[in-house]
Amino acid sequence: METADLAQLTSTALSGLTTAQIVALTTAQVAALTTAQIAALTAAQVAAFATDDISKLTTAQIVALTTGQAAALTSAQIANMTTAQIAAMETADLAKLTTAALVGLTTAQVVALTTAQAGALTSGQIAGLTTAQLAAMETADIAKLSTAALPGLTTAQVVALSTAQSAALTTAQIPALSTAQIRVLDTADIAALTTAQAAALTSTQVSKMTTAQI
């Protein structure tokens, strides 16, 4: 089927395509799908897209993805997306990516995340990031992580934070850290805290700090 013909198929007709037929689509055919057609695909159909096909989707097509479709994306598909595509993902869609899919993010893609996207990450998603991915996160994004998501950081992830990233934590974020997270902050990170950040520490957090940190 020619790309022009494929673009004329109704959403109902497209939803009838089997996963085998989806796999057989060429990158040109996938790129020719309208945003309405993209949105009409089932989650299983989107998950069946070849990684090369995913990388050829326009940013408008990426925006057209539903939350259900985003939740079906695989780590291989995510890894093959361009940084522009990652940055174009709606926050609601990003928040639906599975932890398994997020592992596919390259460090370049992590850098491409917008502050709004960083703020949409859940605690479960945060916990699923590798230390290398977290280390690649820009300080502006670190400052936008929600207080609900921050407790998801593992102690290994906290240890991996750079001094600049730790210094980017806001006075609202500091009290949201667990005592276990506070205890593993590097002494250089503690020393880099501003007076406002230090003042934001709770008495419980301070009582659990190591002697080296004090």
Solvent accessible surface area in square Angstrom, and as a share of the most:
residue,aa,sasa,rsa
1,M,137,0.61
2,E,126,0.56
3,T,51,0.30
4,A,68,0.52
5,D,72,0.37
6,L,4,0.02
7,A,25,0.20
8,Q,146,0.65
9,L,51,0.25
10,T,88,0.51
11,S,47,0.30
12,T,113,0.66
13,A,48,0.37
14,L,1,0.00
15,S,49,0.31
16,G,59,0.57
17,L,36,0.18
18,T,76,0.44
19,T,70,0.41
20,A,73,0.57
21,Q,89,0.40
22,I,1,0.00
23,V,87,0.50
24,A,77,0.60
25,L,21,0.10
26,T,73,0.42
27,T,50,0.29
28,A,60,0.46
29,Q,22,0.10
30,V,0,0.00
31,A,42,0.33
32,A,32,0.25
33,L,6,0.03
34,T,60,0.35
35,T,61,0.35
36,A,68,0.53
37,Q,7,0.03
38,I,1,0.00
39,A,43,0.33
40,A,34,0.26
41,L,7,0.04
42,T,61,0.36
43,A,41,0.32
44,A,62,0.48
45,Q,5,0.02
46,V,0,0.00
47,A,37,0.28
48,A,20,0.15
49,F,6,0.03
50,A,42,0.32
51,T,42,0.24
52,D,89,0.46
53,D,4,0.02
54,I,2,0.01
55,S,26,0.17
56,K,112,0.47
57,L,8,0.04
58,T,68,0.40
59,T,65,0.38
60,A,57,0.44
61,Q,5,0.02
62,I,1,0.01
63,V,63,0.36
64,A,22,0.17
65,L,7,0.03
66,T,58,0.33
67,T,55,0.32
68,G,42,0.41
69,Q,4,0.02
70,A,0,0.00
71,A,39,0.30
72,A,27,0.21
73,L,6,0.03
74,T,58,0.34
75,S,46,0.30
76,A,52,0.41
77,Q,4,0.02
78,I,0,0.00
79,A,42,0.32
80,N,66,0.34
81,M,8,0.04
82,T,63,0.37
83,T,61,0.35
84,A,61,0.47
85,Q,4,0.02
86,I,0,0.00
87,A,38,0.29
88,A,24,0.19
89,M,6,0.03
90,E,82,0.37
91,T,55,0.32
92,A,56,0.43
93,D,3,0.02
94,L,0,0.00
95,A,31,0.24
96,K,113,0.48
97,L,4,0.02
98,T,62,0.36
99,T,62,0.36
100,A,70,0.55
101,A,1,0.01
102,L,1,0.00
103,V,77,0.45
104,G,13,0.12
105,L,8,0.04
106,T,59,0.35
107,T,69,0.40
108,A,57,0.44
109,Q,3,0.01
110,V,0,0.00
111,V,66,0.38
112,A,26,0.20
113,L,8,0.04
114,T,55,0.32
115,T,56,0.32
116,A,63,0.49
117,Q,2,0.01
118,A,0,0.00
119,G,29,0.28
120,A,27,0.21
121,L,6,0.03
122,T,61,0.35
123,S,46,0.29
124,G,40,0.39
125,Q,6,0.03
126,I,0,0.00
127,A,43,0.33
128,G,25,0.24
129,L,10,0.05
130,T,59,0.34
131,T,59,0.34
132,A,61,0.48
133,Q,7,0.03
134,L,0,0.00
135,A,56,0.44
136,A,23,0.18
137,M,5,0.02
138,E,82,0.37
139,T,58,0.34
140,A,55,0.42
141,D,2,0.01
142,I,2,0.01
143,A,30,0.23
144,K,116,0.49
145,L,5,0.03
146,S,41,0.26
147,T,67,0.39
148,A,79,0.61
149,A,1,0.01
150,L,1,0.00
151,P,69,0.44
152,G,15,0.15
153,L,9,0.04
154,T,60,0.35
155,T,61,0.36
156,A,60,0.47
157,Q,4,0.02
158,V,1,0.01
159,V,91,0.52
160,A,35,0.27
161,L,12,0.06
162,S,54,0.35
163,T,55,0.32
164,A,61,0.47
165,Q,5,0.02
166,S,1,0.01
167,A,42,0.32
168,A,25,0.19
169,L,6,0.03
170,T,53,0.31
171,T,68,0.39
172,A,67,0.52
173,Q,5,0.02
174,I,1,0.00
175,P,55,0.35
176,A,28,0.21
177,L,10,0.05
178,S,49,0.31
179,T,42,0.24
180,A,52,0.40
181,Q,4,0.02
182,I,0,0.00
183,R,111,0.41
184,V,50,0.29
185,L,8,0.04
186,D,77,0.40
187,T,70,0.41
188,A,51,0.40
189,D,3,0.02
190,I,23,0.11
191,A,87,0.68
192,A,39,0.30
193,L,25,0.12
194,T,74,0.43
195,T,125,0.73
196,A,55,0.43
197,Q,7,0.03
198,A,49,0.38
199,A,85,0.66
200,A,20,0.16
201,L,26,0.13
202,T,54,0.31
203,S,94,0.61
204,T,78,0.46
205,Q,5,0.02
206,V,64,0.37
207,S,82,0.53
208,K,98,0.42
209,M,24,0.11
210,T,39,0.23
211,T,131,0.76
212,A,78,0.60
213,Q,13,0.06
214,I,137,0.69
